[in-house]
Amino acid sequence: MSINEDKLNDLLGQVVLEMGAAANGPLITIGDKLGLYKTLGKSKPLTPNELAAKTNTTERYVAEWLAAQAASG
């Protein structure tokens, strides 16, 4: 049996995308429950510090959340 490397690479790429989406799911819920999306939607662009202040959250975690959002597109 021969393996089609192009199809295998396509499959592995899709697996990585799906795992990334699954990992980002809880972050979407967190962003919604903490009002991060809503606050960003109502404001001009904000720094992590400004977003944390407006949502009564911690800047470090907001910065990590923002980085994950940016990385996931």
PDB file of N, CA, C, O and CB in Angstrom:
ATOM      1  N   MET A   1       0.846  -1.163   0.000  1.00  0.00           N
ATOM      2  CA  MET A   1       0.000   0.000   0.000  1.00  0.00           C
ATOM      3  C   MET A   1       0.900   1.237   0.000  1.00  0.00           C
ATOM      4  O   MET A   1       1.796   1.371   0.833  1.00  0.00           O
ATOM      5  CB  MET A   1      -0.967  -0.008   1.220  1.00  0.00           C
ATOM      6  N   SER A   2       0.646   2.122  -0.936  1.00  0.00           N
ATOM      7  CA  SER A   2       1.427   3.357  -0.963  1.00  0.00           C
ATOM      8  C   SER A   2       0.614   4.485  -0.342  1.00  0.00           C
ATOM      9  O   SER A   2      -0.615   4.496  -0.406  1.00  0.00           O
ATOM     10  CB  SER A   2       1.847   3.718  -2.412  1.00  0.00           C
ATOM     11  N   ILE A   3       1.311   5.410   0.244  1.00  0.00           N
ATOM     12  CA  ILE A   3       0.668   6.546   0.902  1.00  0.00           C
ATOM     13  C   ILE A   3       0.815   7.771   0.012  1.00  0.00           C
ATOM     14  O   ILE A   3       1.908   8.107  -0.443  1.00  0.00           O
ATOM     15  CB  ILE A   3       1.282   6.807   2.312  1.00  0.00           C
ATOM     16  N   ASN A   4      -0.307   8.422  -0.222  1.00  0.00           N
ATOM     17  CA  ASN A   4      -0.305   9.669  -0.986  1.00  0.00           C
ATOM     18  C   ASN A   4       0.091  10.780  -0.014  1.00  0.00           C
ATOM     19  O   ASN A   4      -0.711  11.193   0.824  1.00  0.00           O
ATOM     20  CB  ASN A   4      -1.717   9.953  -1.660  1.00  0.00           C
ATOM     21  N   GLU A   5       1.317  11.256  -0.130  1.00  0.00           N
ATOM     22  CA  GLU A   5       1.825  12.247   0.825  1.00  0.00           C
ATOM     23  C   GLU A   5       1.078  13.570   0.750  1.00  0.00           C
ATOM     24  O   GLU A   5       0.925  14.245   1.767  1.00  0.00           O
ATOM     25  CB  GLU A   5       3.297  12.489   0.586  1.00  0.00           C
ATOM     26  N   ASP A   6       0.615  13.950  -0.421  1.00  0.00           N
ATOM     27  CA  ASP A   6      -0.148  15.197  -0.542  1.00  0.00           C
ATOM     28  C   ASP A   6      -1.452  15.118   0.247  1.00  0.00           C
ATOM     29  O   ASP A   6      -1.814  16.052   0.962  1.00  0.00           O
ATOM     30  CB  ASP A   6      -0.444  15.506  -2.021  1.00  0.00           C
ATOM     31  N   LYS A   7      -2.153  13.992   0.108  1.00  0.00           N
ATOM     32  CA  LYS A   7      -3.407  13.817   0.851  1.00  0.00           C
ATOM     33  C   LYS A   7      -3.138  13.733   2.353  1.00  0.00           C
ATOM     34  O   LYS A   7      -3.900  14.272   3.156  1.00  0.00           O
ATOM     35  CB  LYS A   7      -4.148  12.549   0.373  1.00  0.00           C
ATOM     36  N   LEU A   8      -2.063  13.060   2.726  1.00  0.00           N
ATOM     37  CA  LEU A   8      -1.707  12.959   4.141  1.00  0.00           C
ATOM     38  C   LEU A   8      -1.400  14.337   4.715  1.00  0.00           C
ATOM     39  O   LEU A   8      -1.855  14.670   5.810  1.00  0.00           O
ATOM     40  CB  LEU A   8      -0.500  12.024   4.331  1.00  0.00           C
ATOM     41  N   ASN A   9      -0.636  15.133   3.986  1.00  0.00           N
ATOM     42  CA  ASN A   9      -0.316  16.489   4.451  1.00  0.00           C
ATOM     43  C   ASN A   9      -1.564  17.354   4.547  1.00  0.00           C
ATOM     44  O   ASN A   9      -1.699  18.146   5.480  1.00  0.00           O
ATOM     45  CB  ASN A   9       0.699  17.147   3.515  1.00  0.00           C
ATOM     46  N   ASP A  10      -2.481  17.210   3.590  1.00  0.00           N
ATOM     47  CA  ASP A  10      -3.747  17.951   3.663  1.00  0.00           C
ATOM     48  C   ASP A  10      -4.539  17.558   4.900  1.00  0.00           C
ATOM     49  O   ASP A  10      -5.081  18.414   5.599  1.00  0.00           O
ATOM     50  CB  ASP A  10      -4.589  17.706   2.404  1.00  0.00           C
ATOM     51  N   LEU A  11      -4.602  16.257   5.165  1.00  0.00           N
ATOM     52  CA  LEU A  11      -5.316  15.767   6.345  1.00  0.00           C
ATOM     53  C   LEU A  11      -4.679  16.288   7.625  1.00  0.00           C
ATOM     54  O   LEU A  11      -5.384  16.763   8.516  1.00  0.00           O
ATOM     55  CB  LEU A  11      -5.342  14.237   6.358  1.00  0.00           C
ATOM     56  N   LEU A  12      -3.367  16.208   7.728  1.00  0.00           N
ATOM     57  CA  LEU A  12      -2.685  16.678   8.935  1.00  0.00           C
ATOM     58  C   LEU A  12      -2.876  18.185   9.118  1.00  0.00           C
ATOM     59  O   LEU A  12      -3.039  18.656  10.243  1.00  0.00           O
ATOM     60  CB  LEU A  12      -1.185  16.337   8.872  1.00  0.00           C
ATOM     61  N   GLY A  13      -2.857  18.929   8.036  1.00  0.00           N
ATOM     62  CA  GLY A  13      -3.111  20.365   8.127  1.00  0.00           C
ATOM     63  C   GLY A  13      -4.507  20.645   8.654  1.00  0.00           C
ATOM     64  O   GLY A  13      -4.697  21.541   9.477  1.00  0.00           O
ATOM     65  N   GLN A  14      -5.490  19.878   8.180  1.00  0.00           N
ATOM     66  CA  GLN A  14      -6.869  20.056   8.647  1.00  0.00           C
ATOM     67  C   GLN A  14      -6.995  19.678  10.122  1.00  0.00           C
ATOM     68  O   GLN A  14      -7.713  20.341  10.871  1.00  0.00           O
ATOM     69  CB  GLN A  14      -7.840  19.210   7.799  1.00  0.00           C
ATOM     70  N   VAL A  15      -6.312  18.633  10.537  1.00  0.00           N
ATOM     71  CA  VAL A  15      -6.338  18.222  11.949  1.00  0.00           C
ATOM     72  C   VAL A  15      -5.799  19.339  12.839  1.00  0.00           C
ATOM     73  O   VAL A  15      -6.372  19.642  13.885  1.00  0.00           O
ATOM     74  CB  VAL A  15      -5.512  16.929  12.158  1.00  0.00           C
ATOM     75  N   VAL A  16      -4.697  19.945  12.413  1.00  0.00           N
ATOM     76  CA  VAL A  16      -4.110  21.041  13.194  1.00  0.00           C
ATOM     77  C   VAL A  16      -5.087  22.214  13.281  1.00  0.00           C
ATOM     78  O   VAL A  16      -5.247  22.809  14.346  1.00  0.00           O
ATOM     79  CB  VAL A  16      -2.770  21.504  12.567  1.00  0.00           C
ATOM     80  N   LEU A  17      -5.739  22.549  12.168  1.00  0.00           N
ATOM     81  CA  LEU A  17      -6.724  23.645  12.185  1.00  0.00           C
ATOM     82  C   LEU A  17      -7.877  23.342  13.133  1.00  0.00           C
ATOM     83  O   LEU A  17      -8.297  24.207  13.903  1.00  0.00           O
ATOM     84  CB  LEU A  17      -7.269  23.897  10.772  1.00  0.00           C
ATOM     85  N   GLU A  18      -8.386  22.123  13.078  1.00  0.00           N
ATOM     86  CA  GLU A  18      -9.510  21.747  13.935  1.00  0.00           C
ATOM     87  C   GLU A  18      -9.115  21.740  15.410  1.00  0.00           C
ATOM     88  O   GLU A  18      -9.906  22.139  16.264  1.00  0.00           O
ATOM     89  CB  GLU A  18     -10.042  20.373  13.532  1.00  0.00           C
ATOM     90  N   MET A  19      -7.913  21.294  15.711  1.00  0.00           N
ATOM     91  CA  MET A  19      -7.444  21.303  17.105  1.00  0.00           C
ATOM     92  C   MET A  19      -7.301  22.741  17.600  1.00  0.00           C
ATOM     93  O   MET A  19      -7.628  23.038  18.749  1.00  0.00           O
ATOM     94  CB  MET A  19      -6.090  20.549  17.237  1.00  0.00           C
ATOM     95  N   GLY A  20      -6.816  23.626  16.742  1.00  0.00           N
ATOM     96  CA  GLY A  20      -6.711  25.032  17.115  1.00  0.00           C
ATOM     97  C   GLY A  20      -8.070  25.638  17.397  1.00  0.00           C
ATOM     98  O   GLY A  20      -8.235  26.390  18.357  1.00  0.00           O
ATOM     99  N   ALA A  21      -9.048  25.310  16.556  1.00  0.00           N
ATOM    100  CA  ALA A  21     -10.405  25.823  16.768  1.00  0.00           C
ATOM    101  C   ALA A  21     -10.989  25.293  18.072  1.00  0.00           C
ATOM    102  O   ALA A  21     -11.641  26.032  18.809  1.00  0.00           O
ATOM    103  CB  ALA A  21     -11.317  25.443  15.589  1.00  0.00           C
ATOM    104  N   ALA A  22     -10.758  24.024  18.355  1.00  0.00           N
ATOM    105  CA  ALA A  22     -11.263  23.438  19.601  1.00  0.00           C
ATOM    106  C   ALA A  22     -10.600  24.075  20.820  1.00  0.00           C
ATOM    107  O   ALA A  22     -11.252  24.313  21.836  1.00  0.00           O
ATOM    108  CB  ALA A  22     -11.029  21.921  19.612  1.00  0.00           C
ATOM    109  N   ALA A  23      -9.318  24.346  20.713  1.00  0.00           N
ATOM    110  CA  ALA A  23      -8.606  24.969  21.831  1.00  0.00           C
ATOM    111  C   ALA A  23      -9.067  26.395  22.055  1.00  0.00           C
ATOM    112  O   ALA A  23      -9.034  26.884  23.185  1.00  0.00           O
ATOM    113  CB  ALA A  23      -7.104  24.944  21.587  1.00  0.00           C
ATOM    114  N   ASN A  24      -9.498  27.078  20.992  1.00  0.00           N
ATOM    115  CA  ASN A  24      -9.920  28.467  21.115  1.00  0.00           C
ATOM    116  C   ASN A  24     -11.368  28.593  21.610  1.00  0.00           C
ATOM    117  O   ASN A  24     -11.782  29.670  22.038  1.00  0.00           O
ATOM    118  CB  ASN A  24      -9.769  29.170  19.777  1.00  0.00           C
ATOM    119  N   GLY A  25     -12.122  27.521  21.555  1.00  0.00           N
ATOM    120  CA  GLY A  25     -13.520  27.563  21.983  1.00  0.00           C
ATOM    121  C   GLY A  25     -13.717  28.112  23.391  1.00  0.00           C
ATOM    122  O   GLY A  25     -14.533  29.014  23.582  1.00  0.00           O
ATOM    123  N   PRO A  26     -12.995  27.597  24.380  1.00  0.00           N
ATOM    124  CA  PRO A  26     -13.153  28.141  25.730  1.00  0.00           C
ATOM    125  C   PRO A  26     -12.784  29.628  25.822  1.00  0.00           C
ATOM    126  O   PRO A  26     -13.369  30.363  26.617  1.00  0.00           O
ATOM    127  CB  PRO A  26     -12.302  27.348  26.702  1.00  0.00           C
ATOM    128  N   LEU A  27     -11.823  30.067  25.016  1.00  0.00           N
ATOM    129  CA  LEU A  27     -11.449  31.485  25.038  1.00  0.00           C
ATOM    130  C   LEU A  27     -12.561  32.366  24.491  1.00  0.00           C
ATOM    131  O   LEU A  27     -12.731  33.504  24.929  1.00  0.00           O
ATOM    132  CB  LEU A  27     -10.172  31.709  24.236  1.00  0.00           C
ATOM    133  N   ILE A  28     -13.314  31.841  23.538  1.00  0.00           N
ATOM    134  CA  ILE A  28     -14.461  32.580  23.014  1.00  0.00           C
ATOM    135  C   ILE A  28     -15.507  32.743  24.112  1.00  0.00           C
ATOM    136  O   ILE A  28     -16.073  33.821  24.288  1.00  0.00           O
ATOM    137  CB  ILE A  28     -15.070  31.859  21.783  1.00  0.00           C
ATOM    138  N   THR A  29     -15.753  31.667  24.841  1.00  0.00           N
ATOM    139  CA  THR A  29     -16.718  31.724  25.947  1.00  0.00           C
ATOM    140  C   THR A  29     -16.264  32.713  27.014  1.00  0.00           C
ATOM    141  O   THR A  29     -17.069  33.496  27.519  1.00  0.00           O
ATOM    142  CB  THR A  29     -16.910  30.329  26.571  1.00  0.00           C
ATOM    143  N   ILE A  30     -14.995  32.683  27.354  1.00  0.00           N
ATOM    144  CA  ILE A  30     -14.443  33.604  28.357  1.00  0.00           C
ATOM    145  C   ILE A  30     -14.610  35.044  27.881  1.00  0.00           C
ATOM    146  O   ILE A  30     -15.053  35.904  28.642  1.00  0.00           O
ATOM    147  CB  ILE A  30     -12.942  33.293  28.632  1.00  0.00           C
ATOM    148  N   GLY A  31     -14.257  35.307  26.624  1.00  0.00           N
ATOM    149  CA  GLY A  31     -14.385  36.655  26.084  1.00  0.00           C
ATOM    150  C   GLY A  31     -15.819  37.155  26.119  1.00  0.00           C
ATOM    151  O   GLY A  31     -16.070  38.333  26.375  1.00  0.00           O
ATOM    152  N   ASP A  32     -16.754  36.256  25.863  1.00  0.00           N
ATOM    153  CA  ASP A  32     -18.164  36.632  25.901  1.00  0.00           C
ATOM    154  C   ASP A  32     -18.625  36.891  27.328  1.00  0.00           C
ATOM    155  O   ASP A  32     -19.254  37.914  27.596  1.00  0.00           O
ATOM    156  CB  ASP A  32     -19.023  35.544  25.263  1.00  0.00           C
ATOM    157  N   LYS A  33     -18.325  35.992  28.234  1.00  0.00           N
ATOM    158  CA  LYS A  33     -18.788  36.132  29.625  1.00  0.00           C
ATOM    159  C   LYS A  33     -18.184  37.341  30.327  1.00  0.00           C
ATOM    160  O   LYS A  33     -18.838  37.957  31.168  1.00  0.00           O
ATOM    161  CB  LYS A  33     -18.456  34.879  30.411  1.00  0.00           C
ATOM    162  N   LEU A  34     -16.938  37.690  29.990  1.00  0.00           N
ATOM    163  CA  LEU A  34     -16.288  38.842  30.628  1.00  0.00           C
ATOM    164  C   LEU A  34     -16.600  40.159  29.921  1.00  0.00           C
ATOM    165  O   LEU A  34     -16.194  41.226  30.381  1.00  0.00           O
ATOM    166  CB  LEU A  34     -14.785  38.632  30.665  1.00  0.00           C
ATOM    167  N   GLY A  35     -17.315  40.083  28.810  1.00  0.00           N
ATOM    168  CA  GLY A  35     -17.673  41.305  28.088  1.00  0.00           C
ATOM    169  C   GLY A  35     -16.541  41.881  27.257  1.00  0.00           C
ATOM    170  O   GLY A  35     -16.581  43.053  26.882  1.00  0.00           O
ATOM    171  N   LEU A  36     -15.539  41.076  26.969  1.00  0.00           N
ATOM    172  CA  LEU A  36     -14.387  41.582  26.213  1.00  0.00           C
ATOM    173  C   LEU A  36     -14.780  41.919  24.784  1.00  0.00           C
ATOM    174  O   LEU A  36     -14.412  42.979  24.277  1.00  0.00           O
ATOM    175  CB  LEU A  36     -13.248  40.555  26.215  1.00  0.00           C
ATOM    176  N   TYR A  37     -15.519  41.037  24.130  1.00  0.00           N
ATOM    177  CA  TYR A  37     -15.946  41.307  22.756  1.00  0.00           C
ATOM    178  C   TYR A  37     -16.861  42.532  22.696  1.00  0.00           C
ATOM    179  O   TYR A  37     -16.705  43.399  21.836  1.00  0.00           O
ATOM    180  CB  TYR A  37     -16.665  40.080  22.168  1.00  0.00           C
ATOM    181  N   LYS A  38     -17.810  42.585  23.619  1.00  0.00           N
ATOM    182  CA  LYS A  38     -18.763  43.688  23.629  1.00  0.00           C
ATOM    183  C   LYS A  38     -18.046  45.021  23.835  1.00  0.00           C
ATOM    184  O   LYS A  38     -18.351  46.009  23.167  1.00  0.00           O
ATOM    185  CB  LYS A  38     -19.817  43.474  24.725  1.00  0.00           C
ATOM    186  N   THR A  39     -17.102  45.039  24.755  1.00  0.00           N
ATOM    187  CA  THR A  39     -16.355  46.266  25.032  1.00  0.00           C
ATOM    188  C   THR A  39     -15.517  46.674  23.827  1.00  0.00           C
ATOM    189  O   THR A  39     -15.458  47.853  23.478  1.00  0.00           O
ATOM    190  CB  THR A  39     -15.457  46.083  26.262  1.00  0.00           C
ATOM    191  N   LEU A  40     -14.871  45.707  23.193  1.00  0.00           N
ATOM    192  CA  LEU A  40     -14.086  46.016  21.998  1.00  0.00           C
ATOM    193  C   LEU A  40     -14.975  46.527  20.877  1.00  0.00           C
ATOM    194  O   LEU A  40     -14.587  47.423  20.127  1.00  0.00           O
ATOM    195  CB  LEU A  40     -13.312  44.783  21.532  1.00  0.00           C
ATOM    196  N   GLY A  41     -16.160  45.961  20.763  1.00  0.00           N
ATOM    197  CA  GLY A  41     -17.084  46.377  19.712  1.00  0.00           C
ATOM    198  C   GLY A  41     -17.605  47.790  19.887  1.00  0.00           C
ATOM    199  O   GLY A  41     -17.945  48.450  18.905  1.00  0.00           O
ATOM    200  N   LYS A  42     -17.673  48.261  21.111  1.00  0.00           N
ATOM    201  CA  LYS A  42     -18.211  49.590  21.403  1.00  0.00           C
ATOM    202  C   LYS A  42     -17.142  50.669  21.443  1.00  0.00           C
ATOM    203  O   LYS A  42     -17.473  51.854  21.496  1.00  0.00           O
ATOM    204  CB  LYS A  42     -18.943  49.568  22.712  1.00  0.00           C
ATOM    205  N   SER A  43     -15.875  50.292  21.420  1.00  0.00           N
ATOM    206  CA  SER A  43     -14.786  51.230  21.661  1.00  0.00           C
ATOM    207  C   SER A  43     -13.916  51.414  20.438  1.00  0.00           C
ATOM    208  O   SER A  43     -13.962  50.639  19.484  1.00  0.00           O
ATOM    209  CB  SER A  43     -13.943  50.765  22.816  1.00  0.00           C
ATOM    210  N   LYS A  44     -13.129  52.456  20.499  1.00  0.00           N
ATOM    211  CA  LYS A  44     -12.023  52.599  19.553  1.00  0.00           C
ATOM    212  C   LYS A  44     -11.015  51.512  19.902  1.00  0.00           C
ATOM    213  O   LYS A  44     -11.174  50.855  20.931  1.00  0.00           O
ATOM    214  CB  LYS A  44     -11.369  54.049  19.612  1.00  0.00           C
ATOM    215  N   PRO A  45      -9.989  51.296  19.091  1.00  0.00           N
ATOM    216  CA  PRO A  45      -8.987  50.293  19.475  1.00  0.00           C
ATOM    217  C   PRO A  45      -8.444  50.553  20.881  1.00  0.00           C
ATOM    218  O   PRO A  45      -8.173  51.692  21.260  1.00  0.00           O
ATOM    219  CB  PRO A  45      -7.831  50.283  18.465  1.00  0.00           C
ATOM    220  N   LEU A  46      -8.292  49.476  21.639  1.00  0.00           N
ATOM    221  CA  LEU A  46      -7.848  49.575  23.028  1.00  0.00           C
ATOM    222  C   LEU A  46      -6.565  48.776  23.240  1.00  0.00           C
ATOM    223  O   LEU A  46      -6.341  47.756  22.588  1.00  0.00           O
ATOM    224  CB  LEU A  46      -8.948  49.081  23.982  1.00  0.00           C
ATOM    225  N   THR A  47      -5.748  49.241  24.139  1.00  0.00           N
ATOM    226  CA  THR A  47      -4.593  48.462  24.579  1.00  0.00           C
ATOM    227  C   THR A  47      -5.098  47.398  25.555  1.00  0.00           C
ATOM    228  O   THR A  47      -6.213  47.512  26.066  1.00  0.00           O
ATOM    229  CB  THR A  47      -3.494  49.383  25.248  1.00  0.00           C
ATOM    230  N   PRO A  48      -4.303  46.378  25.817  1.00  0.00           N
ATOM    231  CA  PRO A  48      -4.718  45.396  26.828  1.00  0.00           C
ATOM    232  C   PRO A  48      -5.012  46.048  28.183  1.00  0.00           C
ATOM    233  O   PRO A  48      -5.950  45.648  28.872  1.00  0.00           O
ATOM    234  CB  PRO A  48      -3.635  44.333  26.996  1.00  0.00           C
ATOM    235  N   ASN A  49      -4.222  47.040  28.563  1.00  0.00           N
ATOM    236  CA  ASN A  49      -4.451  47.732  29.830  1.00  0.00           C
ATOM    237  C   ASN A  49      -5.799  48.455  29.830  1.00  0.00           C
ATOM    238  O   ASN A  49      -6.539  48.397  30.812  1.00  0.00           O
ATOM    239  CB  ASN A  49      -3.318  48.730  30.103  1.00  0.00           C
ATOM    240  N   GLU A  50      -6.108  49.124  28.742  1.00  0.00           N
ATOM    241  CA  GLU A  50      -7.384  49.843  28.657  1.00  0.00           C
ATOM    242  C   GLU A  50      -8.565  48.884  28.665  1.00  0.00           C
ATOM    243  O   GLU A  50      -9.568  49.134  29.333  1.00  0.00           O
ATOM    244  CB  GLU A  50      -7.427  50.705  27.396  1.00  0.00           C
ATOM    245  N   LEU A  51      -8.447  47.780  27.918  1.00  0.00           N
ATOM    246  CA  LEU A  51      -9.527  46.798  27.891  1.00  0.00           C
ATOM    247  C   LEU A  51      -9.719  46.168  29.265  1.00  0.00           C
ATOM    248  O   LEU A  51     -10.851  45.967  29.704  1.00  0.00           O
ATOM    249  CB  LEU A  51      -9.240  45.712  26.846  1.00  0.00           C
ATOM    250  N   ALA A  52      -8.630  45.860  29.936  1.00  0.00           N
ATOM    251  CA  ALA A  52      -8.728  45.290  31.282  1.00  0.00           C
ATOM    252  C   ALA A  52      -9.395  46.266  32.242  1.00  0.00           C
ATOM    253  O   ALA A  52     -10.224  45.866  33.060  1.00  0.00           O
ATOM    254  CB  ALA A  52      -7.340  44.908  31.804  1.00  0.00           C
ATOM    255  N   ALA A  53      -9.040  47.531  32.146  1.00  0.00           N
ATOM    256  CA  ALA A  53      -9.634  48.535  33.035  1.00  0.00           C
ATOM    257  C   ALA A  53     -11.139  48.670  32.782  1.00  0.00           C
ATOM    258  O   ALA A  53     -11.923  48.779  33.724  1.00  0.00           O
ATOM    259  CB  ALA A  53      -8.940  49.899  32.842  1.00  0.00           C
ATOM    260  N   LYS A  54     -11.536  48.661  31.506  1.00  0.00           N
ATOM    261  CA  LYS A  54     -12.955  48.817  31.171  1.00  0.00           C
ATOM    262  C   LYS A  54     -13.791  47.599  31.552  1.00  0.00           C
ATOM    263  O   LYS A  54     -14.999  47.721  31.757  1.00  0.00           O
ATOM    264  CB  LYS A  54     -13.106  49.086  29.690  1.00  0.00           C
ATOM    265  N   THR A  55     -13.165  46.424  31.651  1.00  0.00           N
ATOM    266  CA  THR A  55     -13.900  45.194  31.955  1.00  0.00           C
ATOM    267  C   THR A  55     -13.609  44.660  33.358  1.00  0.00           C
ATOM    268  O   THR A  55     -14.062  43.576  33.727  1.00  0.00           O
ATOM    269  CB  THR A  55     -13.564  44.131  30.931  1.00  0.00           C
ATOM    270  N   ASN A  56     -12.853  45.431  34.127  1.00  0.00           N
ATOM    271  CA  ASN A  56     -12.515  45.022  35.494  1.00  0.00           C
ATOM    272  C   ASN A  56     -11.857  43.637  35.515  1.00  0.00           C
ATOM    273  O   ASN A  56     -12.215  42.772  36.314  1.00  0.00           O
ATOM    274  CB  ASN A  56     -13.775  45.020  36.375  1.00  0.00           C
ATOM    275  N   THR A  57     -10.889  43.457  34.616  1.00  0.00           N
ATOM    276  CA  THR A  57     -10.145  42.209  34.531  1.00  0.00           C
ATOM    277  C   THR A  57      -8.655  42.519  34.686  1.00  0.00           C
ATOM    278  O   THR A  57      -8.272  43.673  34.876  1.00  0.00           O
ATOM    279  CB  THR A  57     -10.430  41.474  33.180  1.00  0.00           C
ATOM    280  N   THR A  58      -7.828  41.496  34.607  1.00  0.00           N
ATOM    281  CA  THR A  58      -6.390  41.642  34.792  1.00  0.00           C
ATOM    282  C   THR A  58      -5.693  41.806  33.445  1.00  0.00           C
ATOM    283  O   THR A  58      -5.923  41.030  32.518  1.00  0.00           O
ATOM    284  CB  THR A  58      -5.817  40.433  35.548  1.00  0.00           C
ATOM    285  N   GLU A  59      -4.843  42.819  33.349  1.00  0.00           N
ATOM    286  CA  GLU A  59      -4.180  43.141  32.085  1.00  0.00           C
ATOM    287  C   GLU A  59      -3.416  41.951  31.509  1.00  0.00           C
ATOM    288  O   GLU A  59      -3.500  41.685  30.310  1.00  0.00           O
ATOM    289  CB  GLU A  59      -3.233  44.309  32.282  1.00  0.00           C
ATOM    290  N   ARG A  60      -2.685  41.248  32.337  1.00  0.00           N
ATOM    291  CA  ARG A  60      -1.866  40.140  31.824  1.00  0.00           C
ATOM    292  C   ARG A  60      -2.730  39.100  31.129  1.00  0.00           C
ATOM    293  O   ARG A  60      -2.368  38.618  30.055  1.00  0.00           O
ATOM    294  CB  ARG A  60      -1.072  39.483  32.963  1.00  0.00           C
ATOM    295  N   TYR A  61      -3.866  38.746  31.722  1.00  0.00           N
ATOM    296  CA  TYR A  61      -4.733  37.737  31.126  1.00  0.00           C
ATOM    297  C   TYR A  61      -5.437  38.269  29.893  1.00  0.00           C
ATOM    298  O   TYR A  61      -5.654  37.533  28.930  1.00  0.00           O
ATOM    299  CB  TYR A  61      -5.756  37.255  32.138  1.00  0.00           C
ATOM    300  N   VAL A  62      -5.792  39.539  29.917  1.00  0.00           N
ATOM    301  CA  VAL A  62      -6.397  40.155  28.741  1.00  0.00           C
ATOM    302  C   VAL A  62      -5.400  40.158  27.585  1.00  0.00           C
ATOM    303  O   VAL A  62      -5.776  39.874  26.448  1.00  0.00           O
ATOM    304  CB  VAL A  62      -6.866  41.594  29.057  1.00  0.00           C
ATOM    305  N   ALA A  63      -4.143  40.473  27.857  1.00  0.00           N
ATOM    306  CA  ALA A  63      -3.114  40.464  26.815  1.00  0.00           C
ATOM    307  C   ALA A  63      -2.956  39.062  26.229  1.00  0.00           C
ATOM    308  O   ALA A  63      -2.828  38.916  25.013  1.00  0.00           O
ATOM    309  CB  ALA A  63      -1.765  40.960  27.381  1.00  0.00           C
ATOM    310  N   GLU A  64      -2.965  38.037  27.070  1.00  0.00           N
ATOM    311  CA  GLU A  64      -2.868  36.656  26.592  1.00  0.00           C
ATOM    312  C   GLU A  64      -4.088  36.293  25.755  1.00  0.00           C
ATOM    313  O   GLU A  64      -3.963  35.650  24.713  1.00  0.00           O
ATOM    314  CB  GLU A  64      -2.726  35.681  27.776  1.00  0.00           C
ATOM    315  N   TRP A  65      -5.268  36.705  26.212  1.00  0.00           N
ATOM    316  CA  TRP A  65      -6.506  36.429  25.482  1.00  0.00           C
ATOM    317  C   TRP A  65      -6.475  37.114  24.115  1.00  0.00           C
ATOM    318  O   TRP A  65      -6.836  36.512  23.103  1.00  0.00           O
ATOM    319  CB  TRP A  65      -7.738  36.900  26.296  1.00  0.00           C
ATOM    320  N   LEU A  66      -6.042  38.377  24.095  1.00  0.00           N
ATOM    321  CA  LEU A  66      -5.952  39.107  22.825  1.00  0.00           C
ATOM    322  C   LEU A  66      -4.969  38.441  21.872  1.00  0.00           C
ATOM    323  O   LEU A  66      -5.242  38.339  20.676  1.00  0.00           O
ATOM    324  CB  LEU A  66      -5.533  40.560  23.073  1.00  0.00           C
ATOM    325  N   ALA A  67      -3.843  37.992  22.381  1.00  0.00           N
ATOM    326  CA  ALA A  67      -2.839  37.334  21.538  1.00  0.00           C
ATOM    327  C   ALA A  67      -3.420  36.048  20.932  1.00  0.00           C
ATOM    328  O   ALA A  67      -3.190  35.748  19.760  1.00  0.00           O
ATOM    329  CB  ALA A  67      -1.556  37.016  22.362  1.00  0.00           C
ATOM    330  N   ALA A  68      -4.160  35.306  21.731  1.00  0.00           N
ATOM    331  CA  ALA A  68      -4.777  34.074  21.218  1.00  0.00           C
ATOM    332  C   ALA A  68      -5.827  34.388  20.158  1.00  0.00           C
ATOM    333  O   ALA A  68      -5.958  33.666  19.169  1.00  0.00           O
ATOM    334  CB  ALA A  68      -5.413  33.272  22.367  1.00  0.00           C
ATOM    335  N   GLN A  69      -6.576  35.471  20.371  1.00  0.00           N
ATOM    336  CA  GLN A  69      -7.580  35.869  19.386  1.00  0.00           C
ATOM    337  C   GLN A  69      -6.913  36.262  18.076  1.00  0.00           C
ATOM    338  O   GLN A  69      -7.373  35.883  16.999  1.00  0.00           O
ATOM    339  CB  GLN A  69      -8.433  37.033  19.920  1.00  0.00           C
ATOM    340  N   ALA A  70      -5.837  37.015  18.170  1.00  0.00           N
ATOM    341  CA  ALA A  70      -5.111  37.443  16.975  1.00  0.00           C
ATOM    342  C   ALA A  70      -4.498  36.238  16.249  1.00  0.00           C
ATOM    343  O   ALA A  70      -4.529  36.165  15.021  1.00  0.00           O
ATOM    344  CB  ALA A  70      -4.010  38.458  17.351  1.00  0.00           C
ATOM    345  N   ALA A  71      -3.952  35.313  17.007  1.00  0.00           N
ATOM    346  CA  ALA A  71      -3.314  34.138  16.404  1.00  0.00           C
ATOM    347  C   ALA A  71      -4.319  33.250  15.687  1.00  0.00           C
ATOM    348  O   ALA A  71      -3.994  32.616  14.683  1.00  0.00           O
ATOM    349  CB  ALA A  71      -2.588  33.332  17.468  1.00  0.00           C
ATOM    350  N   SER A  72      -5.547  33.208  16.208  1.00  0.00           N
ATOM    351  CA  SER A  72      -6.565  32.350  15.600  1.00  0.00           C
ATOM    352  C   SER A  72      -7.290  33.036  14.446  1.00  0.00           C
ATOM    353  O   SER A  72      -8.113  32.428  13.761  1.00  0.00           O
ATOM    354  CB  SER A  72      -7.570  31.919  16.648  1.00  0.00           C
ATOM    355  N   GLY A  73      -6.973  34.304  14.246  1.00  0.00           N
ATOM    356  CA  GLY A  73      -7.577  35.034  13.134  1.00  0.00           C
ATOM    357  C   GLY A  73      -8.945  35.555  13.458  1.00  0.00           C
ATOM    358  O   GLY A  73      -9.579  36.192  12.617  1.00  0.00           O
TER     359      GLY A  73
END
